[in-house]
Amino acid sequence: MGDGEGEHEQREDRRGEDERCLSHAEVAAAGERIAGAVRPLAVAAPDGSRDGVGGGAWLGLEFRQYTGSFKARGAQNFLRAHRAGGTLPDAGVTIASGGNAGLACAWAAQQQGVPATVFLPRNAPEVKVAKLAAYGAEVRLVGTEYAQALTACQEFAAGTGALASHAYDDPLIAAGAGTVLAEFRARVPELDTVVVAVGGGGLFAGIAAAARHHGIRVLAVEPEHCCALNAAVRAGHPVDVEIASVAADSLGARRASALALHAAQQDGVHCLTVPDEEIERARRRLWAEQRIVVEHAAATALAGWAAWRAGAGADGGTPATAGIVLCGANTDVRTLAAPGPE
């Protein structure tokens, strides 16, 4: 799963109008805070094969991260920052999420010896419940819908004093995710463009903050029918959207964060959408030609790069060196079977 979480997690933005821009300093601080606690980003060299990578693009293999997605970075930063600030309560941390955010929260809490309580609907897949429990989390099953689990999580936090975490709409979560870019630049110093899939916008907001500091262009990619960020840009403020995409389990946030919107309004950011069939094609070809298994969110970024190259870029030229963030691989490999020759 990727950035948005299929449960469509939302919260009211807690920053003032003048505080919605995540800074490079916050991302750099996160990098120092989580150094040694997460797996360093591995990259794959450019490949001119039919999968649409080519064109000087490198693949950032963040799906190799602990728990199978970039979410581990934000979760570690969130808990470590609160511990350092003296705001990590004895009751630990809580979150309502059966997706990548919940897994990362439980894992980071286990790593740091912090109690974690994760809320899910009673009809959540047993495999998710088992994986969360394996990370040492207390799993509470409430209701039959995510909204009911979220309400229970909020009530738990209010009643116990547990620290409430969020999938993407928190500066510490976004800053932790943004540490991916510094590691990409360390491995590919000539990087001039980074391509990232967008759900709620945590990964995008963090990467965009770092990219802006270094003068690196950002391509923010969403599925055509799962595009909260594009809708927010058009409206000028975050709005709720309907979602219908093969990548909705990861990118299906109904509303983008204010941090993500602010990042999208800066120079050097280009927002684009891709159809589901191109996402499917990119995912299958990664497997068929490079034996890389990713979830649909990661394939969305790759499909966006292919679309950008096909259109020669919005400014009339294809970047010389791009980095495509393959953000996660918590997926069912049985869905990789191609329907036929392409």
C-alpha positions in Angstrom: 0.0 0.0 0.0 1.1 3.5 -0.6 0.4 7.1 0.7 -3.3 7.4 1.1 -4.5 4.4 3.0 -7.6 2.6 1.6 -9.5 3.5 4.8 -9.7 7.2 3.6 -8.3 8.6 6.8 -9.0 12.3 7.4 -8.4 14.9 10.0 -8.7 18.6 10.3 -5.5 20.4 9.5 -3.9 21.6 12.8 -1.5 24.2 11.3 -2.4 27.8 10.8 -2.5 29.3 7.3 1.0 30.5 7.6 2.4 27.1 8.7 1.3 24.8 6.0 4.6 24.6 4.2 6.8 21.8 5.3 10.4 22.9 5.4 13.5 21.3 4.3 14.9 21.8 7.8 12.1 19.5 9.1 12.9 16.8 6.6 16.7 17.1 7.3 16.0 16.8 11.1 13.9 13.7 10.4 16.8 12.2 8.5 19.1 12.7 11.5 16.5 11.4 13.8 15.8 8.1 12.0 19.4 7.4 10.8 20.1 3.8 11.4 16.5 3.0 12.3 15.3 2.4 8.7 16.8 0.7 5.7 18.7 2.9 3.4 17.2 3.4 0.0 18.4 1.0 -2.7 18.3 2.2 -6.3 18.3 0.3 -9.6 20.1 1.6 -12.7 18.3 3.0 -15.7 16.8 0.5 -18.0 15.8 1.1 -21.6 13.4 -1.8 -21.8 9.7 -1.7 -22.7 8.5 -1.1 -19.2 8.7 2.7 -19.7 11.5 3.3 -17.2 14.3 4.3 -19.7 15.0 7.9 -20.5 17.7 8.3 -17.7 15.3 7.2 -14.9 16.4 5.4 -11.8 14.2 3.3 -9.6 14.1 4.0 -5.9 13.4 0.6 -4.3 11.6 1.9 -1.2 9.3 -1.1 -1.2 12.3 -2.9 0.4 11.8 -0.8 3.5 10.8 -2.3 6.8 7.1 -3.3 6.8 7.1 -3.2 3.0 6.6 0.5 2.4 8.0 4.0 3.0 5.6 4.4 5.9 8.3 3.1 8.3 10.2 6.3 7.9 7.3 8.6 9.1 6.4 6.2 11.9 9.9 6.2 13.3 10.2 10.0 13.0 6.9 10.5 14.7 7.7 8.4 17.8 11.3 9.5 18.1 10.4 13.2 17.9 7.7 12.8 20.5 10.0 10.9 22.8 12.7 13.6 22.4 10.1 16.3 23.1 8.8 14.6 26.2 5.3 14.2 24.6 5.3 10.4 24.3 2.8 9.2 26.9 3.0 6.0 29.0 -0.1 4.9 27.2 1.8 4.7 24.0 0.5 5.3 20.5 -2.7 4.5 18.7 -3.9 4.5 15.2 -6.9 3.4 13.1 -5.5 1.6 10.1 -5.1 -1.9 8.7 -2.9 -0.7 5.9 0.7 0.4 5.6 0.4 3.2 8.2 -0.9 0.8 10.9 1.8 -1.8 10.1 4.5 0.9 10.2 3.1 2.4 13.5 3.0 -1.0 15.2 6.5 -1.9 13.9 8.1 1.4 15.0 6.4 1.1 18.4 7.8 -2.4 18.8 11.3 -1.2 17.9 11.1 1.5 20.5 9.4 -0.4 23.2 6.3 1.7 23.0 2.7 0.2 23.5 0.7 0.4 20.3 -3.1 0.0 20.0 -4.5 -0.4 16.5 -8.2 -0.2 15.7 -9.8 -2.0 12.8 -13.3 -3.0 11.7 -14.3 -6.5 12.8 -14.4 -7.6 9.2 -10.8 -6.7 8.6 -8.8 -9.5 6.9 -7.3 -11.9 9.4 -3.9 -11.7 7.7 -3.8 -8.0 8.6 -4.8 -8.6 12.2 -2.2 -11.3 12.5 0.6 -9.2 11.0 -0.2 -6.3 13.4 -0.2 -8.7 16.3 3.1 -10.1 15.2 4.5 -6.6 15.6 3.3 -6.6 19.2 0.3 -4.3 18.8 -2.9 -4.7 20.7 -5.5 -5.0 18.0 -9.1 -3.9 18.7 -11.8 -4.8 16.3 -14.7 -2.3 16.4 -17.8 -2.0 14.1 -18.0 -3.0 10.5 -16.7 0.2 8.9 -13.5 2.2 9.1 -15.3 5.2 10.4 -16.4 3.3 13.5 -12.9 2.1 14.2 -11.6 5.6 13.8 -14.2 6.9 16.3 -13.2 4.2 18.8 -9.5 5.1 18.3 -10.2 8.8 19.0 -12.2 7.9 22.1 -9.4 5.6 23.2 -6.8 8.4 22.8 -9.0 10.9 24.7 -9.6 8.5 27.5 -6.2 7.1 28.0 -3.9 9.9 26.8 -2.4 7.7 24.1 -0.7 9.6 21.3 -2.9 9.5 18.2 -1.0 8.9 14.9 -2.2 9.4 11.4 -1.5 7.9 8.0 -0.3 11.0 6.3 -1.7 14.3 7.7 1.0 15.1 10.2 4.2 17.2 9.7 6.4 14.6 11.4 5.0 11.7 9.3 5.5 13.7 6.1 9.0 14.9 7.1 10.0 11.3 7.8 8.7 10.1 4.4 10.6 13.0 2.7 13.9 11.6 3.9 13.8 9.3 0.8 15.0 12.2 -1.4 18.2 12.8 0.4 19.1 9.1 0.1 18.2 9.2 -3.6 20.4 12.2 -4.2 23.3 10.6 -2.3 23.2 7.6 -4.7 22.3 9.7 -7.9 23.9 13.2 -7.4 22.8 14.3 -10.8 19.1 13.7 -10.0 17.0 16.6 -11.4 13.4 15.1 -11.2 11.6 12.9 -8.8 8.4 11.0 -9.5 6.1 10.1 -6.7 2.6 8.7 -6.4 0.1 10.7 -4.3 -2.7 9.6 -2.0 -3.3 11.8 1.0 0.0 13.5 0.3 2.4 12.7 3.1 5.2 11.2 1.0 4.7 13.9 -1.7 4.7 16.8 0.8 7.9 15.5 2.4 9.7 14.9 -0.8 8.5 18.2 -2.3 9.9 20.1 0.7 13.4 18.6 0.1 13.2 18.8 -3.6 12.3 22.5 -3.5 15.5 23.2 -1.5 17.6 21.4 -4.1 15.9 22.8 -7.2 14.6 19.3 -8.2 11.4 19.0 -10.2 8.6 16.9 -8.7 6.1 14.9 -10.7 3.1 14.2 -8.5 1.1 11.3 -10.0 -2.5 10.2 -9.2 -4.9 7.7 -10.8 -7.5 9.4 -12.9 -10.4 8.5 -10.6 -8.5 8.8 -7.4 -7.1 12.3 -7.4 -7.6 14.2 -4.2 -4.6 16.4 -4.8 -5.6 17.5 -8.3 -9.1 18.3 -7.0 -7.6 20.4 -4.2 -5.4 22.3 -6.6 -8.4 23.1 -8.8 -10.5 24.1 -5.8 -7.8 26.0 -4.1 -8.4 24.1 -0.9 -8.7 20.4 0.2 -12.0 18.9 -0.9 -13.5 15.4 -0.6 -13.5 13.3 -3.8 -15.0 10.0 -4.9 -12.5 7.3 -5.5 -12.5 4.4 -8.0 -9.1 2.9 -8.9 -7.1 -0.2 -8.8 -4.7 1.8 -6.6 -7.5 2.9 -4.2 -6.3 0.5 -1.5 -3.2 2.6 -1.2 -3.9 6.0 -2.8 -7.6 6.2 -1.9 -7.6 9.2 0.4 -10.8 11.1 0.0 -9.0 14.4 0.9 -5.4 15.6 0.4 -3.7 17.3 3.3 -3.2 21.0 3.4 0.6 20.3 3.5 0.3 18.5 0.2 -1.8 21.2 -1.4 0.7 23.9 -0.4 3.5 21.8 -1.8 1.6 21.3 -5.1 1.2 25.1 -5.4 4.9 25.7 -5.5 7.1 26.2 -8.5 8.7 23.0 -9.9 5.8 20.7 -9.1 3.7 19.2 -11.8 0.5 17.3 -11.0 -0.7 14.6 -13.5 -3.1 11.7 -13.6 -2.9 8.3 -15.3 -5.6 5.8 -16.2 -5.8 2.5 -14.4 -4.9 0.5 -17.5 -1.5 2.3 -17.6 -1.0 1.6 -13.9 -1.7 -2.1 -14.5 0.6 -2.2 -17.5 3.5 -0.6 -15.6 3.1 -3.0 -12.7 2.9 -6.1 -14.9 6.0 -5.0 -16.9 8.0 -4.4 -13.8 7.4 -8.0 -12.9 7.7 -9.5 -16.3 10.9 -7.7 -17.3 12.7 -7.0 -14.0 11.1 -9.4 -11.6 10.1 -6.5 -9.3 6.8 -6.9 -7.4 5.1 -3.7 -6.3 1.7 -2.5 -5.3 -0.4 -0.4 -7.6 0.6 2.8 -5.9 4.3 2.3 -6.8 3.2 1.4 -10.4 1.3 4.7 -10.5 4.5 6.6 -10.2 6.1 4.6 -13.0 3.0 5.1 -15.2 3.3 8.8 -14.6 6.9 8.8 -15.7 5.9 7.0 -18.9 3.1 9.5 -19.6 5.5 12.5 -18.9 8.1 11.1 -21.4 5.4 10.4 -24.0 4.3 14.0 -23.8 7.9 15.3 -23.7 7.2 17.0 -20.4 5.0 20.0 -19.7 7.8 22.4 -20.5 8.7 20.8 -23.7 11.7 18.7 -22.6 12.3 15.4 -20.9 14.5 15.7 -17.7 17.9 14.2 -18.0 18.0 12.2 -14.8 14.8 11.2 -12.9 14.2 9.1 -9.8 11.0 7.1 -9.6 10.0 6.2 -6.0 8.6 2.7 -5.9 6.9 3.3 -2.5 5.6 -0.1 -1.5 5.0 -3.8 -2.2 2.3 -5.0 0.2 0.4 -6.7 -2.6 -1.0 -10.0 -3.7 1.4 -11.4 -6.3 -1.4 -13.5 -7.8 -2.8 -10.3 -9.3 0.3 -9.9 -11.5 -0.8 -12.3 -14.2 -1.1 -10.4 -17.4 -4.4 -10.7 -19.2 -2.7 -11.2 -22.5 0.2 -10.0 -24.8 0.7 -6.3 -25.0 
